[in-house]
């Protein structure tokens, strides 16, 4: 089973993300960190934890998503993980920085159905409705 890791401080966004993943054709196990500091601590303390996909919110307290992405990129055991910035912001400068750091960019949509379609396309899967 594929595994993803969501780093997002918003509990509602975490729930919406889980609902959308549940509507994909292939099951994906998703674990969550409420902030970048906890996520990095997990990655550094457990090098056997290597999710297939990592989704990082930009606007979080303590450490923002771009700084978190930069730190993740320093961890060799995560080199094969596909990383996405997952945020409400659509600032082209932040999108460019994410791209330069090797991450995809997903703007959080307003509906679960739209998120299902975005995740299906980004993860090369189908939704159960397809």
N, CA, C and O atoms as a GROMACS GRO file, in nm:
protein
  520
    1UNK      N    1   0.084  -0.118   0.000
    1UNK     CA    2   0.000   0.000   0.000
    1UNK      C    3   0.088   0.124   0.000
    1UNK      O    4   0.185   0.134   0.076
    2UNK      N    5   0.052   0.218  -0.086
    2UNK     CA    6   0.126   0.344  -0.090
    2UNK      C    7   0.100   0.421   0.039
    2UNK      O    8  -0.003   0.406   0.104
    3UNK      N    9   0.197   0.505   0.072
    3UNK     CA   10   0.188   0.581   0.196
    3UNK      C   11   0.213   0.729   0.167
    3UNK      O   12   0.303   0.764   0.090
    4UNK      N   13   0.133   0.815   0.229
    4UNK     CA   14   0.158   0.958   0.218
    4UNK      C   15   0.166   1.018   0.358
    4UNK      O   16   0.121   0.959   0.456
    5UNK      N   17   0.224   1.135   0.362
    5UNK     CA   18   0.241   1.208   0.487
    5UNK      C   19   0.197   1.351   0.462
    5UNK      O   20   0.250   1.419   0.374
    6UNK      N   21   0.099   1.396   0.539
    6UNK     CA   22   0.048   1.532   0.527
    6UNK      C   23   0.098   1.614   0.644
    6UNK      O   24   0.084   1.574   0.760
    7UNK      N   25   0.157   1.729   0.613
    7UNK     CA   26   0.204   1.821   0.716
    7UNK      C   27   0.117   1.946   0.704
    7UNK      O   28   0.134   2.027   0.613
    8UNK      N   29   0.023   1.960   0.800
    8UNK     CA   30  -0.075   2.068   0.791
    8UNK      C   31  -0.130   2.095   0.931
    8UNK      O   32  -0.170   2.002   1.001
    9UNK      N   33  -0.132   2.219   0.970
    9UNK     CA   34  -0.178   2.255   1.105
    9UNK      C   35  -0.329   2.271   1.114
    9UNK      O   36  -0.381   2.287   1.225
   10UNK      N   37  -0.400   2.267   1.005
   10UNK     CA   38  -0.545   2.288   1.004
   10UNK      C   39  -0.618   2.153   1.009
   10UNK      O   40  -0.610   2.075   0.914
   11UNK      N   41  -0.689   2.126   1.118
   11UNK     CA   42  -0.757   1.998   1.136
   11UNK      C   43  -0.865   1.975   1.030
   11UNK      O   44  -0.885   1.862   0.986
   12UNK      N   45  -0.935   2.080   0.991
   12UNK     CA   46  -1.037   2.066   0.886
   12UNK      C   47  -0.973   2.025   0.754
   12UNK      O   48  -1.024   1.939   0.683
   13UNK      N   49  -0.861   2.087   0.720
   13UNK     CA   50  -0.791   2.051   0.597
   13UNK      C   51  -0.738   1.908   0.602
   13UNK      O   52  -0.737   1.838   0.501
   14UNK      N   53  -0.696   1.863   0.720
   14UNK     CA   54  -0.651   1.725   0.735
   14UNK      C   55  -0.767   1.629   0.706
   14UNK      O   56  -0.750   1.529   0.637
   15UNK      N   57  -0.884   1.661   0.760
   15UNK     CA   58  -1.002   1.576   0.741
   15UNK      C   59  -1.045   1.573   0.594
   15UNK      O   60  -1.077   1.467   0.541
   16UNK      N   61  -1.046   1.687   0.530
   16UNK     CA   62  -1.083   1.695   0.389
   16UNK      C   63  -0.985   1.614   0.304
   16UNK      O   64  -1.026   1.544   0.212
   17UNK      N   65  -0.857   1.625   0.336
   17UNK     CA   66  -0.755   1.551   0.263
   17UNK      C   67  -0.779   1.400   0.278
   17UNK      O   68  -0.773   1.326   0.179
   18UNK      N   69  -0.806   1.355   0.399
   18UNK     CA   70  -0.832   1.212   0.424
   18UNK      C   71  -0.956   1.166   0.349
   18UNK      O   72  -0.956   1.056   0.292
   19UNK      N   73  -1.062   1.247   0.348
   19UNK     CA   74  -1.183   1.212   0.273
   19UNK      C   75  -1.153   1.196   0.124
   19UNK      O   76  -1.200   1.102   0.060
   20UNK      N   77  -1.075   1.288   0.069
   20UNK     CA   78  -1.041   1.280  -0.072
   20UNK      C   79  -0.957   1.157  -0.103
   20UNK      O   80  -0.982   1.089  -0.202
   21UNK      N   81  -0.859   1.128  -0.019
   21UNK     CA   82  -0.777   1.008  -0.041
   21UNK      C   83  -0.863   0.882  -0.039
   21UNK      O   84  -0.839   0.788  -0.115
   22UNK      N   85  -0.962   0.880   0.047
   22UNK     CA   86  -1.050   0.765   0.058
   22UNK      C   87  -1.134   0.740  -0.067
   22UNK      O   88  -1.189   0.632  -0.084
   23UNK      N   89  -1.142   0.839  -0.153
   23UNK     CA   90  -1.220   0.825  -0.276
   23UNK      C   91  -1.135   0.789  -0.397
   23UNK      O   92  -1.185   0.787  -0.510
   24UNK      N   93  -1.007   0.762  -0.376
   24UNK     CA   94  -0.920   0.721  -0.485
   24UNK      C   95  -0.932   0.571  -0.509
   24UNK      O   96  -0.971   0.497  -0.419
   25UNK      N   97  -0.898   0.527  -0.628
   25UNK     CA   98  -0.914   0.387  -0.666
   25UNK      C   99  -0.821   0.293  -0.589
   25UNK      O  100  -0.857   0.178  -0.564
   26UNK      N  101  -0.705   0.339  -0.553
   26UNK     CA  102  -0.609   0.258  -0.477
   26UNK      C  103  -0.602   0.311  -0.335
   26UNK      O  104  -0.599   0.432  -0.314
   27UNK      N  105  -0.599   0.220  -0.238
   27UNK     CA  106  -0.589   0.268  -0.099
   27UNK      C  107  -0.452   0.331  -0.072
   27UNK      O  108  -0.349   0.281  -0.117
   28UNK      N  109  -0.455   0.439   0.001
   28UNK     CA  110  -0.331   0.508   0.040
   28UNK      C  111  -0.339   0.532   0.190
   28UNK      O  112  -0.434   0.592   0.239
   29UNK      N  113  -0.237   0.486   0.261
   29UNK     CA  114  -0.229   0.512   0.404
   29UNK      C  115  -0.174   0.653   0.422
   29UNK      O  116  -0.070   0.687   0.364
   30UNK      N  117  -0.241   0.733   0.501
   30UNK     CA  118  -0.195   0.870   0.521
   30UNK      C  119  -0.173   0.897   0.669
   30UNK      O  120  -0.262   0.877   0.752
   31UNK      N  121  -0.054   0.942   0.700
   31UNK     CA  122  -0.023   0.985   0.835
   31UNK      C  123  -0.009   1.137   0.832
   31UNK      O  124   0.014   1.197   0.727
   32UNK      N  125  -0.022   1.199   0.950
   32UNK     CA  126  -0.030   1.344   0.958
   32UNK      C  127   0.061   1.398   1.068
   32UNK      O  128   0.076   1.336   1.173
   33UNK      N  129   0.122   1.512   1.040
   33UNK     CA  130   0.189   1.592   1.143
   33UNK      C  131   0.120   1.727   1.145
   33UNK      O  132   0.086   1.783   1.041
   34UNK      N  133   0.100   1.779   1.266
   34UNK     CA  134   0.031   1.907   1.281
   34UNK      C  135   0.119   2.028   1.254
   34UNK      O  136   0.070   2.141   1.245
   35UNK      N  137   0.250   2.006   1.242
   35UNK     CA  138   0.341   2.117   1.213
   35UNK      C  139   0.471   2.063   1.156
   35UNK      O  140   0.499   1.943   1.164
   36UNK      N  141   0.549   2.152   1.099
   36UNK     CA  142   0.674   2.113   1.033
   36UNK      C  143   0.779   2.061   1.131
   36UNK      O  144   0.853   1.969   1.097
   37UNK      N  145   0.785   2.117   1.249
   37UNK     CA  146   0.884   2.074   1.348
   37UNK      C  147   0.863   1.927   1.384
   37UNK      O  148   0.957   1.848   1.386
   38UNK      N  149   0.737   1.891   1.413
   38UNK     CA  150   0.706   1.751   1.446
   38UNK      C  151   0.734   1.658   1.328
   38UNK      O  152   0.784   1.547   1.346
   39UNK      N  153   0.703   1.704   1.209
   39UNK     CA  154   0.728   1.623   1.090
   39UNK      C  155   0.877   1.595   1.073
   39UNK      O  156   0.918   1.481   1.050
   40UNK      N  157   0.957   1.700   1.084
   40UNK     CA  158   1.101   1.682   1.068
   40UNK      C  159   1.160   1.594   1.177
   40UNK      O  160   1.251   1.515   1.152
   41UNK      N  161   1.107   1.607   1.298
   41UNK     CA  162   1.153   1.522   1.407
   41UNK      C  163   1.122   1.375   1.374
   41UNK      O  164   1.204   1.286   1.399
   42UNK      N  165   1.005   1.351   1.320
   42UNK     CA  166   0.969   1.214   1.281
   42UNK      C  167   1.062   1.161   1.172
   42UNK      O  168   1.111   1.049   1.182
   43UNK      N  169   1.087   1.241   1.070
   43UNK     CA  170   1.174   1.198   0.962
   43UNK      C  171   1.317   1.172   1.010
   43UNK      O  172   1.382   1.077   0.966
   44UNK      N  173   1.365   1.256   1.099
   44UNK     CA  174   1.503   1.242   1.147
   44UNK      C  175   1.519   1.127   1.246
   44UNK      O  176   1.625   1.064   1.250
   45UNK      N  177   1.416   1.099   1.324
   45UNK     CA  178   1.429   0.995   1.427
   45UNK      C  179   1.395   0.856   1.375
   45UNK      O  180   1.432   0.756   1.437
   46UNK      N  181   1.326   0.848   1.262
   46UNK     CA  182   1.286   0.718   1.207
   46UNK      C  183   1.317   0.716   1.058
   46UNK      O  184   1.230   0.745   0.975
   47UNK      N  185   1.441   0.681   1.024
   47UNK     CA  186   1.480   0.684   0.883
   47UNK      C  187   1.414   0.572   0.802
   47UNK      O  188   1.423   0.570   0.680
   48UNK      N  189   1.347   0.478   0.870
   48UNK     CA  190   1.274   0.375   0.797
   48UNK      C  191   1.138   0.428   0.750
   48UNK      O  192   1.071   0.365   0.667
   49UNK      N  193   1.097   0.543   0.802
   49UNK     CA  194   0.971   0.605   0.759
   49UNK      C  195   0.997   0.685   0.632
   49UNK      O  196   1.051   0.795   0.636
   50UNK      N  197   0.956   0.628   0.520
   50UNK     CA  198   0.979   0.690   0.390
   50UNK      C  199   0.847   0.686   0.311
   50UNK      O  200   0.822   0.592   0.236
   51UNK      N  201   0.764   0.787   0.328
   51UNK     CA  202   0.639   0.789   0.254
   51UNK      C  203   0.663   0.807   0.104
   51UNK      O  204   0.762   0.865   0.062
   52UNK      N  205   0.570   0.755   0.026
   52UNK     CA  206   0.579   0.771  -0.120
   52UNK      C  207   0.553   0.916  -0.160
   52UNK      O  208   0.612   0.967  -0.255
   53UNK      N  209   0.463   0.981  -0.086
   53UNK     CA  210   0.422   1.118  -0.118
   53UNK      C  211   0.418   1.200   0.010
   53UNK      O  212   0.369   1.153   0.113
   54UNK      N  213   0.469   1.322   0.002
   54UNK     CA  214   0.466   1.415   0.116
   54UNK      C  215   0.396   1.542   0.070
   54UNK      O  216   0.431   1.599  -0.034
   55UNK      N  217   0.298   1.586   0.148
   55UNK     CA  218   0.223   1.708   0.119
   55UNK      C  219   0.248   1.807   0.233
   55UNK      O  220   0.231   1.772   0.350
   56UNK      N  221   0.288   1.929   0.198
   56UNK     CA  222   0.328   2.027   0.299
   56UNK      C  223   0.249   2.156   0.280
   56UNK      O  224   0.252   2.216   0.172
   57UNK      N  225   0.179   2.198   0.385
   57UNK     CA  226   0.112   2.328   0.383
   57UNK      C  227   0.218   2.437   0.392
   57UNK      O  228   0.325   2.415   0.450
   58UNK      N  229   0.191   2.552   0.337
   58UNK     CA  230   0.287   2.664   0.342
   58UNK      C  231   0.274   2.742   0.472
   58UNK      O  232   0.374   2.766   0.540
   59UNK      N  233   0.153   2.782   0.505
   59UNK     CA  234   0.131   2.872   0.617
   59UNK      C  235   0.106   2.795   0.746
   59UNK      O  236  -0.007   2.758   0.777
   60UNK      N  237   0.214   2.772   0.820
   60UNK     CA  238   0.206   2.702   0.948
   60UNK      C  239   0.287   2.778   1.052
   60UNK      O  240   0.385   2.844   1.019
   61UNK      N  241   0.246   2.767   1.178
   61UNK     CA  242   0.325   2.832   1.284
   61UNK      C  243   0.456   2.757   1.306
   61UNK      O  244   0.470   2.642   1.265
   62UNK      N  245   0.549   2.821   1.369
   62UNK     CA  246   0.679   2.767   1.408
   62UNK      C  247   0.776   2.752   1.290
   62UNK      O  248   0.891   2.796   1.300
   63UNK      N  249   0.734   2.693   1.180
   63UNK     CA  250   0.817   2.681   1.060
   63UNK      C  251   0.722   2.672   0.940
   63UNK      O  252   0.629   2.592   0.940
   64UNK      N  253   0.748   2.754   0.839
   64UNK     CA  254   0.660   2.749   0.722
   64UNK      C  255   0.694   2.631   0.632
   64UNK      O  256   0.797   2.566   0.649
   65UNK      N  257   0.607   2.605   0.537
   65UNK     CA  258   0.622   2.490   0.450
   65UNK      C  259   0.743   2.493   0.360
   65UNK      O  260   0.802   2.389   0.331
   66UNK      N  261   0.783   2.610   0.314
   66UNK     CA  262   0.901   2.620   0.227
   66UNK      C  263   1.026   2.584   0.306
   66UNK      O  264   1.113   2.512   0.256
   67UNK      N  265   1.038   2.635   0.429
   67UNK     CA  266   1.154   2.600   0.511
   67UNK      C  267   1.152   2.451   0.545
   67UNK      O  268   1.258   2.388   0.551
   68UNK      N  269   1.035   2.396   0.567
   68UNK     CA  270   1.023   2.252   0.593
   68UNK      C  271   1.070   2.173   0.470
   68UNK      O  272   1.143   2.075   0.483
   69UNK      N  273   1.026   2.216   0.353
   69UNK     CA  274   1.068   2.150   0.229
   69UNK      C  275   1.220   2.152   0.215
   69UNK      O  276   1.280   2.052   0.178
   70UNK      N  277   1.281   2.266   0.244
   70UNK     CA  278   1.427   2.277   0.235
   70UNK      C  279   1.495   2.177   0.329
   70UNK      O  280   1.596   2.117   0.293
   71UNK      N  281   1.440   2.160   0.448
   71UNK     CA  282   1.498   2.065   0.545
   71UNK      C  283   1.476   1.920   0.500
   71UNK      O  284   1.565   1.837   0.516
   72UNK      N  285   1.360   1.891   0.446
   72UNK     CA  286   1.334   1.756   0.396
   72UNK      C  287   1.430   1.721   0.284
   72UNK      O  288   1.476   1.607   0.275
   73UNK      N  289   1.460   1.817   0.199
   73UNK     CA  290   1.551   1.794   0.087
   73UNK      C  291   1.693   1.759   0.134
   73UNK      O  292   1.771   1.704   0.056
   74UNK      N  293   1.725   1.789   0.257
   74UNK     CA  294   1.857   1.755   0.313
   74UNK      C  295   1.863   1.611   0.364
   74UNK      O  296   1.971   1.562   0.397
   75UNK      N  297   1.750   1.544   0.371
   75UNK     CA  298   1.743   1.409   0.427
   75UNK      C  299   1.749   1.306   0.315
   75UNK      O  300   1.653   1.286   0.241
   76UNK      N  301   1.865   1.242   0.303
   76UNK     CA  302   1.889   1.150   0.192
   76UNK      C  303   1.788   1.037   0.182
   76UNK      O  304   1.753   0.994   0.072
   77UNK      N  305   1.738   0.989   0.296
   77UNK     CA  306   1.646   0.876   0.289
   77UNK      C  307   1.510   0.912   0.229
   77UNK      O  308   1.428   0.825   0.202
   78UNK      N  309   1.487   1.041   0.207
   78UNK     CA  310   1.361   1.085   0.147
   78UNK      C  311   1.376   1.128   0.001
   78UNK      O  312   1.285   1.186  -0.058
   79UNK      N  313   1.491   1.098  -0.057
   79UNK     CA  314   1.517   1.140  -0.195
   79UNK      C  315   1.414   1.090  -0.295
   79UNK      O  316   1.387   1.158  -0.394
   80UNK      N  317   1.355   0.973  -0.270
   80UNK     CA  318   1.260   0.917  -0.366
   80UNK      C  319   1.116   0.957  -0.339
   80UNK      O  320   1.027   0.924  -0.417
   81UNK      N  321   1.092   1.027  -0.230
   81UNK     CA  322   0.955   1.069  -0.199
   81UNK      C  323   0.913   1.181  -0.295
   81UNK      O  324   0.990   1.273  -0.323
   82UNK      N  325   0.791   1.172  -0.343
   82UNK     CA  326   0.736   1.278  -0.427
   82UNK      C  327   0.676   1.382  -0.334
   82UNK      O  328   0.592   1.349  -0.250
   83UNK      N  329   0.718   1.507  -0.348
   83UNK     CA  330   0.678   1.611  -0.253
   83UNK      C  331   0.593   1.717  -0.324
   83UNK      O  332   0.623   1.760  -0.436
   84UNK      N  333   0.488   1.757  -0.255
   84UNK     CA  334   0.399   1.862  -0.304
   84UNK      C  335   0.381   1.967  -0.196
   84UNK      O  336   0.362   1.934  -0.079
   85UNK      N  337   0.387   2.092  -0.235
   85UNK     CA  338   0.337   2.198  -0.149
   85UNK      C  339   0.186   2.199  -0.170
   85UNK      O  340   0.139   2.197  -0.283
   86UNK      N  341   0.112   2.202  -0.060
   86UNK     CA  342  -0.034   2.190  -0.062
   86UNK      C  343  -0.088   2.307   0.020
   86UNK      O  344  -0.088   2.302   0.143
   87UNK      N  345  -0.134   2.412  -0.048
   87UNK     CA  346  -0.162   2.535   0.024
   87UNK      C  347  -0.276   2.615  -0.038
   87UNK      O  348  -0.310   2.598  -0.155
   88UNK      N  349  -0.333   2.704   0.043
   88UNK     CA  350  -0.434   2.795  -0.009
   88UNK      C  351  -0.372   2.908  -0.090
   88UNK      O  352  -0.440   2.972  -0.169
   89UNK      N  353  -0.244   2.932  -0.072
   89UNK     CA  354  -0.178   3.040  -0.145
   89UNK      C  355  -0.155   3.000  -0.290
   89UNK      O  356  -0.127   2.884  -0.322
   90UNK      N  357  -0.167   3.098  -0.377
   90UNK     CA  358  -0.134   3.074  -0.518
   90UNK      C  359  -0.032   3.178  -0.564
   90UNK      O  360  -0.027   3.214  -0.682
   91UNK      N  361   0.048   3.224  -0.470
   91UNK     CA  362   0.152   3.323  -0.499
   91UNK      C  363   0.255   3.262  -0.595
   91UNK      O  364   0.319   3.162  -0.561
   92UNK      N  365   0.271   3.320  -0.714
   92UNK     CA  366   0.364   3.265  -0.812
   92UNK      C  367   0.508   3.255  -0.760
   92UNK      O  368   0.582   3.166  -0.802
   93UNK      N  369   0.547   3.344  -0.671
   93UNK     CA  370   0.684   3.338  -0.617
   93UNK      C  371   0.703   3.212  -0.532
   93UNK      O  372   0.807   3.146  -0.540
   94UNK      N  373   0.603   3.180  -0.452
   94UNK     CA  374   0.611   3.058  -0.370
   94UNK      C  375   0.605   2.935  -0.459
   94UNK      O  376   0.675   2.836  -0.434
   95UNK      N  377   0.523   2.940  -0.562
   95UNK     CA  378   0.516   2.827  -0.657
   95UNK      C  379   0.652   2.806  -0.724
   95UNK      O  380   0.696   2.692  -0.741
   96UNK      N  381   0.717   2.915  -0.763
   96UNK     CA  382   0.848   2.904  -0.828
   96UNK      C  383   0.954   2.848  -0.733
   96UNK      O  384   1.036   2.766  -0.774
   97UNK      N  385   0.952   2.891  -0.607
   97UNK     CA  386   1.047   2.838  -0.509
   97UNK      C  387   1.024   2.688  -0.491
   97UNK      O  388   1.120   2.611  -0.488
   98UNK      N  389   0.899   2.648  -0.478
   98UNK     CA  390   0.867   2.506  -0.462
   98UNK      C  391   0.918   2.426  -0.582
   98UNK      O  392   0.980   2.321  -0.566
   99UNK      N  393   0.893   2.477  -0.700
   99UNK     CA  394   0.938   2.409  -0.823
   99UNK      C  395   1.091   2.401  -0.826
   99UNK      O  396   1.147   2.296  -0.858
  100UNK      N  397   1.158   2.510  -0.791
  100UNK     CA  398   1.304   2.510  -0.789
  100UNK      C  399   1.360   2.409  -0.689
  100UNK      O  400   1.470   2.358  -0.708
  101UNK      N  401   1.284   2.381  -0.583
  101UNK     CA  402   1.326   2.284  -0.483
  101UNK      C  403   1.281   2.142  -0.517
  101UNK      O  404   1.303   2.049  -0.440
  102UNK      N  405   1.218   2.127  -0.633
  102UNK     CA  406   1.179   1.994  -0.678
  102UNK      C  407   1.045   1.945  -0.630
  102UNK      O  408   1.019   1.824  -0.631
  103UNK      N  409   0.960   2.035  -0.587
  103UNK     CA  410   0.827   1.996  -0.537
  103UNK      C  411   0.718   2.038  -0.634
  103UNK      O  412   0.730   2.138  -0.705
  104UNK      N  413   0.613   1.960  -0.637
  104UNK     CA  414   0.493   2.000  -0.709
  104UNK      C  415   0.416   2.101  -0.625
  104UNK      O  416   0.452   2.128  -0.511
  105UNK      N  417   0.311   2.156  -0.682
  105UNK     CA  418   0.232   2.255  -0.610
  105UNK      C  419   0.085   2.229  -0.634
  105UNK      O  420   0.040   2.220  -0.748
  106UNK      N  421   0.010   2.216  -0.526
  106UNK     CA  422  -0.135   2.197  -0.534
  106UNK      C  423  -0.200   2.307  -0.451
  106UNK      O  424  -0.174   2.321  -0.332
  107UNK      N  425  -0.286   2.385  -0.517
  107UNK     CA  426  -0.364   2.486  -0.445
  107UNK      C  427  -0.485   2.414  -0.386
  107UNK      O  428  -0.558   2.345  -0.457
  108UNK      N  429  -0.507   2.432  -0.256
  108UNK     CA  430  -0.621   2.367  -0.190
  108UNK      C  431  -0.750   2.413  -0.256
  108UNK      O  432  -0.780   2.533  -0.259
  109UNK      N  433  -0.827   2.319  -0.309
  109UNK     CA  434  -0.953   2.357  -0.373
  109UNK      C  435  -1.065   2.376  -0.271
  109UNK      O  436  -1.050   2.344  -0.153
  110UNK      N  437  -1.176   2.428  -0.318
  110UNK     CA  438  -1.290   2.456  -0.231
  110UNK      C  439  -1.376   2.332  -0.205
  110UNK      O  440  -1.454   2.330  -0.110
  111UNK      N  441  -1.364   2.228  -0.289
  111UNK     CA  442  -1.450   2.111  -0.271
  111UNK      C  443  -1.369   1.982  -0.263
  111UNK      O  444  -1.259   1.972  -0.318
  112UNK      N  445  -1.426   1.885  -0.194
  112UNK     CA  446  -1.361   1.753  -0.184
  112UNK      C  447  -1.352   1.688  -0.321
  112UNK      O  448  -1.250   1.629  -0.355
  113UNK      N  449  -1.459   1.700  -0.401
  113UNK     CA  450  -1.458   1.639  -0.534
  113UNK      C  451  -1.344   1.691  -0.620
  113UNK      O  452  -1.278   1.615  -0.691
  114UNK      N  453  -1.321   1.820  -0.614
  114UNK     CA  454  -1.210   1.878  -0.690
  114UNK      C  455  -1.077   1.826  -0.638
  114UNK      O  456  -0.988   1.796  -0.717
  115UNK      N  457  -1.063   1.816  -0.506
  115UNK     CA  458  -0.940   1.763  -0.448
  115UNK      C  459  -0.919   1.618  -0.490
  115UNK      O  460  -0.806   1.578  -0.518
  116UNK      N  461  -1.024   1.538  -0.494
  116UNK     CA  462  -1.012   1.399  -0.539
  116UNK      C  463  -0.953   1.396  -0.679
  116UNK      O  464  -0.861   1.320  -0.706
  117UNK      N  465  -1.006   1.479  -0.768
  117UNK     CA  466  -0.956   1.483  -0.906
  117UNK      C  467  -0.811   1.528  -0.913
  117UNK      O  468  -0.732   1.473  -0.989
  118UNK      N  469  -0.776   1.629  -0.834
  118UNK     CA  470  -0.638   1.679  -0.833
  118UNK      C  471  -0.544   1.571  -0.781
  118UNK      O  472  -0.438   1.547  -0.840
  119UNK      N  473  -0.581   1.505  -0.671
  119UNK     CA  474  -0.495   1.400  -0.616
  119UNK      C  475  -0.485   1.282  -0.711
  119UNK      O  476  -0.376   1.225  -0.727
  120UNK      N  477  -0.595   1.244  -0.774
  120UNK     CA  478  -0.591   1.133  -0.869
  120UNK      C  479  -0.492   1.164  -0.981
  120UNK      O  480  -0.412   1.078  -1.019
  121UNK      N  481  -0.498   1.284  -1.033
  121UNK     CA  482  -0.406   1.324  -1.141
  121UNK      C  483  -0.262   1.332  -1.090
  121UNK      O  484  -0.170   1.282  -1.155
  122UNK      N  485  -0.241   1.395  -0.974
  122UNK     CA  486  -0.106   1.413  -0.920
  122UNK      C  487  -0.040   1.281  -0.882
  122UNK      O  488   0.081   1.265  -0.898
  123UNK      N  489  -0.121   1.186  -0.832
  123UNK     CA  490  -0.067   1.058  -0.788
  123UNK      C  491  -0.081   0.949  -0.894
  123UNK      O  492  -0.050   0.833  -0.871
  124UNK      N  493  -0.128   0.990  -1.012
  124UNK     CA  494  -0.145   0.900  -1.124
  124UNK      C  495  -0.239   0.784  -1.090
  124UNK      O  496  -0.210   0.668  -1.120
  125UNK      N  497  -0.351   0.818  -1.028
  125UNK     CA  498  -0.453   0.720  -0.989
  125UNK      C  499  -0.587   0.764  -1.048
  125UNK      O  500  -0.595   0.865  -1.118
  126UNK      N  501  -0.688   0.687  -1.021
  126UNK     CA  502  -0.823   0.722  -1.060
  126UNK      C  503  -0.909   0.739  -0.935
  126UNK      O  504  -0.880   0.682  -0.830
  127UNK      N  505  -1.013   0.817  -0.949
  127UNK     CA  506  -1.110   0.823  -0.840
  127UNK      C  507  -1.203   0.704  -0.855
  127UNK      O  508  -1.213   0.646  -0.963
  128UNK      N  509  -1.270   0.668  -0.748
  128UNK     CA  510  -1.363   0.555  -0.752
  128UNK      C  511  -1.480   0.584  -0.844
  128UNK      O  512  -1.548   0.492  -0.891
  129UNK      N  513  -1.503   0.711  -0.871
  129UNK     CA  514  -1.614   0.750  -0.958
  129UNK      C  515  -1.580   0.738  -1.106
  129UNK      O  516  -1.669   0.737  -1.191
  130UNK      N  517  -1.450   0.727  -1.137
  130UNK     CA  518  -1.408   0.723  -1.279
  130UNK      C  519  -1.439   0.589  -1.342
  130UNK      O  520  -1.411   0.568  -1.460
   0.00000   0.00000   0.00000
